């Protein structure tokens, strides 16, 4: 019986992050279906609110990845 190779943390990250990224991209594509004016009615301020929230969450999530790379202020 061969010894099973254990998945490294980097391999696990690539597997999980790829899957989650593809799920998010699919949800964004589906959200785009709401732009069909023959099926939906919306106001510009509603669209701005949606994308403002998405942008805010993207920035917060990216900051989590970059948090360890930022230099701290020193006197």
C-alpha positions as CSV (number, residue, x, y, z in Angstrom):
1,X,0.0,0.0,0.0
2,X,1.5,3.3,-1.1
3,X,1.7,6.2,1.3
4,X,-0.8,9.0,0.4
5,X,0.8,12.3,-0.3
6,X,-0.5,15.0,2.0
7,X,-1.7,18.2,0.3
8,X,0.5,21.2,1.2
9,X,-1.0,24.4,2.5
10,X,-0.1,26.1,-0.8
11,X,-1.8,23.3,-2.8
12,X,-4.8,23.6,-0.6
13,X,-4.9,27.4,-1.1
14,X,-4.7,27.0,-4.8
15,X,-7.5,24.4,-4.9
16,X,-9.9,26.3,-2.6
17,X,-9.1,29.8,-3.9
18,X,-9.6,28.7,-7.5
19,X,-13.0,27.1,-6.7
20,X,-14.2,30.1,-4.7
21,X,-13.0,32.6,-7.3
22,X,-14.8,30.7,-10.1
23,X,-18.0,30.6,-7.9
24,X,-17.8,34.4,-7.4
25,X,-17.2,35.1,-11.1
26,X,-20.2,33.0,-12.0
27,X,-22.4,34.9,-9.5
28,X,-21.2,38.2,-11.0
29,X,-22.1,36.9,-14.5
30,X,-25.5,35.9,-13.2
31,X,-25.9,39.4,-11.6
32,X,-25.3,40.8,-15.0
33,X,-28.5,39.1,-16.2
34,X,-30.4,41.6,-14.1
35,X,-29.3,44.4,-16.5
36,X,-31.9,43.1,-19.0
37,X,-34.3,46.0,-19.2
38,X,-37.0,43.9,-20.9
39,X,-37.2,41.8,-17.7
40,X,-36.2,44.2,-14.9
41,X,-36.6,47.8,-14.0
42,X,-34.0,49.6,-11.8
43,X,-32.8,53.0,-10.9
44,X,-29.2,54.3,-11.3
45,X,-28.9,54.8,-7.5
46,X,-29.8,51.1,-7.0
47,X,-27.0,50.0,-9.4
48,X,-24.6,52.4,-7.7
49,X,-25.5,50.9,-4.3
50,X,-24.9,47.4,-5.5
51,X,-21.5,48.1,-7.0
52,X,-20.4,50.3,-4.1
53,X,-21.0,47.4,-1.8
54,X,-19.2,44.9,-4.1
55,X,-16.3,47.4,-4.4
56,X,-16.1,47.9,-0.6
57,X,-16.0,44.2,0.1
58,X,-13.4,43.6,-2.6
59,X,-11.1,46.2,-1.0
60,X,-11.6,44.7,2.5
61,X,-10.8,41.2,1.2
62,X,-7.8,42.3,-0.7
63,X,-6.6,44.2,2.4
64,X,-6.6,40.9,4.3
65,X,-4.2,39.4,1.8
66,X,-1.9,42.4,1.8
67,X,-2.0,43.2,5.6
68,X,1.2,41.4,6.3
69,X,3.0,43.1,3.5
70,X,2.4,46.7,4.5
71,X,5.1,48.6,6.3
72,X,4.2,50.0,9.6
73,X,4.7,53.6,10.5
74,X,7.8,54.2,12.7
75,X,9.1,57.4,14.3
